[in-house]
Amino acid sequence: MNTKTVLITGCSSGFGLEMVNRFLEFDWTVVATLRNASSRQSIFDEQKKKYGSRLKVLNLDVTSSDDRANAVRCVLEEFDGKLDCLVNNAGYGLFGSLEDISEKQLREQMEVNFFAAALITRAFLPALRLARGRIINLSSVFGFSGFPLTSAYCASKFAVEGLTESLRIELAPYGIQVSSVEPGGHRTRFSEQVIWGESSFSESSTYLIPTRGYNSFKAKLSRGANPAKPDAVAKSVVKLAESHRMPARVVCGKDAILMSFFRHRPLGSRIAESLISLIYRKRFIGGVLSKGKLL
Ligand SMILES: NC(=O)c1ccc[n+]([C@@H]2O[C@H](COP(=O)([O-])OP(=O)(O)OC[C@H]3O[C@@H](n4cnc5c(N)ncnc54)[C@H](OP(=O)(O)O)[C@@H]3O)[C@@H](O)[C@H]2O)c1
């Protein structure tokens, strides 16, 4: 019987919820954390019936220092101060041109996707050290490839990648392994939760045409047979957590694998940039482009 404990952030839906199920199936004890946990306990009714005390549901808004401190206290008290695996999963996408995003929106994006993950990791390091544990950070295909009208989200995930790569080396002598998981588009609530820049759809926005194009491109993608189901990502995360030696990164989904193939080869970055530019010009901006310029 596996008696290891994992704490996962952002378990109300998507990858987080799938991971809860998958880790429980593999005999882990799971601390499933989410915002406003007291009013959303019913999300886990089935799992509680099936797995009893192996599932603990905890309130954790990743941006709240009180919630973070409480989560650490809980692990220290209930699991002899040890944590075998931390999965930094909570996150959302802020889309829109840099000019259309407010400063507050930009800061909030970094707060949730990067600062919170870094601060939670820091808070749990003593417990992870004691268990010679693992840290798995949910990055994205946008964590290694820039994309137009997605700069804030990309920057937050590039930051997660930098954190992961550096901690991987920094913490190895202390027995802690660190990896990032880089999914492409998957069918979760992510797409409907996307926040657009404050003036993305304002008639006066310079980027209104590509923004509308991107929005309908995104809607078309989420209506189609793709993107892939989220359980594949959850499976990869559990496989990582149970592997003897975690690789630096795991890429999930056909689109991310294709992009990664280009990115990590000589000349590949240029090819990837050309492909993305083509999507931007043809799909987002469409026929409006004249003589290669919008204005
Ligand atoms: N789906 C994709 O295509 C895709 C691709 C690449 C990477 N990702 C990454 O995968 C991770 C999970 O996203 P998902 O696709 O599973 O989307 P999702 O279904 O929208 O789940 C996101 C989770 O993050 C939580 N969250 C957001 N802000 C939070 C906060 N301040 N404190 C605590 N929890 C918070 C949400 O909780 P609430 O219910 O409280 O809002 C939700 O549980 C994210 O980091 C995302 O960037 C997703």
The ligand as an SDF file (V2000), in Angstrom:
LIG
                    3D

 48 52  0  0  0  0  0  0  0  0999 V2000
   -6.4800   23.3390  -20.3120 N   0  0  0  0  0  0  0  0  0  0  0  0
   -5.4620   23.6920  -21.0410 C   0  0  0  0  0  0  0  0  0  0  0  0
   -5.5730   23.7090  -22.2700 O   0  0  0  0  0  0  0  0  0  0  0  0
   -4.1360   24.0240  -20.3950 C   0  0  0  0  0  0  0  0  0  0  0  0
   -3.0000   23.9770  -21.2070 C   0  0  0  0  0  0  0  0  0  0  0  0
   -1.7670   24.2530  -20.6400 C   0  0  0  0  0  0  0  0  0  0  0  0
   -1.6660   24.5490  -19.3030 C   0  0  0  0  0  0  0  0  0  0  0  0
   -2.7910   24.6120  -18.5160 N   0  0  0  0  0  0  0  0  0  0  0  0
   -2.5960   24.9240  -17.0770 C   0  0  0  0  0  0  0  0  0  0  0  0
   -3.1520   23.8830  -16.3060 O   0  0  0  0  0  0  0  0  0  0  0  0
   -3.5110   24.3730  -15.0160 C   0  0  0  0  0  0  0  0  0  0  0  0
   -4.9160   23.9120  -14.6740 C   0  0  0  0  0  0  0  0  0  0  0  0
   -5.8440   24.4940  -15.5600 O   0  0  0  0  0  0  0  0  0  0  0  0
   -7.0740   23.6950  -16.1850 P   0  0  0  0  0  0  0  0  0  0  0  0
   -6.8380   23.5630  -17.6340 O   0  0  0  0  0  0  0  0  0  0  0  0
   -7.3770   22.4860  -15.4040 O   0  0  0  0  0  0  0  0  0  0  0  0
   -8.2240   24.8030  -16.0550 O   0  0  0  0  0  0  0  0  0  0  0  0
   -9.4580   24.9380  -15.0420 P   0  0  0  0  0  0  0  0  0  0  0  0
  -10.3880   23.7870  -15.2360 O   0  0  0  0  0  0  0  0  0  0  0  0
   -9.9740   26.3210  -15.2540 O   0  0  0  0  0  0  0  0  0  0  0  0
   -8.7850   24.8140  -13.6080 O   0  0  0  0  0  0  0  0  0  0  0  0
   -8.0350   25.8500  -13.0510 C   0  0  0  0  0  0  0  0  0  0  0  0
   -8.0300   25.6770  -11.5580 C   0  0  0  0  0  0  0  0  0  0  0  0
   -7.2230   26.7280  -11.0000 O   0  0  0  0  0  0  0  0  0  0  0  0
   -7.9490   27.2630   -9.9220 C   0  0  0  0  0  0  0  0  0  0  0  0
   -7.5550   28.6130   -9.5300 N   0  0  0  0  0  0  0  0  0  0  0  0
   -7.5080   29.7480  -10.2650 C   0  0  0  0  0  0  0  0  0  0  0  0
   -7.1310   30.7850   -9.5000 N   0  0  0  0  0  0  0  0  0  0  0  0
   -6.9320   30.2980   -8.2430 C   0  0  0  0  0  0  0  0  0  0  0  0
   -6.5490   30.8540   -7.0010 C   0  0  0  0  0  0  0  0  0  0  0  0
   -6.2870   32.1610   -6.8460 N   0  0  0  0  0  0  0  0  0  0  0  0
   -6.4350   30.0180   -5.9250 N   0  0  0  0  0  0  0  0  0  0  0  0
   -6.6950   28.7120   -6.0390 C   0  0  0  0  0  0  0  0  0  0  0  0
   -7.0990   28.1190   -7.1740 N   0  0  0  0  0  0  0  0  0  0  0  0
   -7.2110   28.9150   -8.2650 C   0  0  0  0  0  0  0  0  0  0  0  0
   -9.4070   27.2000  -10.3510 C   0  0  0  0  0  0  0  0  0  0  0  0
  -10.2230   27.3440   -9.2090 O   0  0  0  0  0  0  0  0  0  0  0  0
  -11.6460   28.1190   -9.1770 P   0  0  0  0  0  0  0  0  0  0  0  0
  -12.6770   27.0890   -9.5340 O   0  0  0  0  0  0  0  0  0  0  0  0
  -11.7390   28.5780   -7.7630 O   0  0  0  0  0  0  0  0  0  0  0  0
  -11.5560   29.2440  -10.1690 O   0  0  0  0  0  0  0  0  0  0  0  0
   -9.4220   25.8020  -10.9540 C   0  0  0  0  0  0  0  0  0  0  0  0
   -9.5500   24.8380   -9.9510 O   0  0  0  0  0  0  0  0  0  0  0  0
   -3.3630   25.8940  -15.0940 C   0  0  0  0  0  0  0  0  0  0  0  0
   -2.1580   26.2640  -14.4600 O   0  0  0  0  0  0  0  0  0  0  0  0
   -3.3020   26.1790  -16.5860 C   0  0  0  0  0  0  0  0  0  0  0  0
   -2.5590   27.3440  -16.8650 O   0  0  0  0  0  0  0  0  0  0  0  0
   -4.0140   24.3520  -19.0420 C   0  0  0  0  0  0  0  0  0  0  0  0
  1  2  1  0
  2  3  2  0
  2  4  1  0
  4  5  1  0
  4 48  2  0
  5  6  2  0
  6  7  1  0
  7  8  2  0
  8  9  1  0
  8 48  1  0
  9 10  1  0
  9 46  1  0
 10 11  1  0
 11 12  1  0
 11 44  1  0
 12 13  1  0
 13 14  1  0
 14 15  2  0
 14 16  1  0
 14 17  1  0
 17 18  1  0
 18 19  2  0
 18 20  1  0
 18 21  1  0
 21 22  1  0
 22 23  1  0
 23 24  1  0
 23 42  1  0
 24 25  1  0
 25 26  1  0
 25 36  1  0
 26 27  1  0
 26 35  1  0
 27 28  2  0
 28 29  1  0
 29 30  1  0
 29 35  2  0
 30 31  1  0
 30 32  2  0
 32 33  1  0
 33 34  2  0
 34 35  1  0
 36 37  1  0
 36 42  1  0
 37 38  1  0
 38 39  2  0
 38 40  1  0
 38 41  1  0
 42 43  1  0
 44 45  1  0
 44 46  1  0
 46 47  1  0
M  CHG  2   8   1  16  -1
M  END
$$$$
